[in-house]
Amino acid sequence: MEPKEVMDELTVLLVTRLKFEPARVAAVAFDTPLPKGVDGSLGLDSLDFIELGIAIEERFGIVMDESEDLTEHFASVDTLCRFIDERAARP
């Protein structure tokens, strides 16, 4: 899957699962940070990350290992897209 395709799917998940306003998500770019407290971020909190993780598992068929520290993968849209692409490509 191309990075743009993954990003498009993520924006759909942000609107449908996390109930973000479509106008807010329209401004999302690859370099947009995800966690709240970071300038220019989407402002995701811990519950948003849990819901997004579940949505990613369902949509892309990947498993998030709860014992693994996934913080670096959820730093920005770009890092999350790369993580999804890498995991979704595994047989």
Secondary structure, 3 states (H helix, E strand, C coil): CCHHHHHHHHHHHHHHCCCCCHHHHHCCCCCCECECCCCCCCCECHHHHHHHHHHHHHHHCCCCCCCCCCHHHHCEHHHHHHHHHHHHHCC
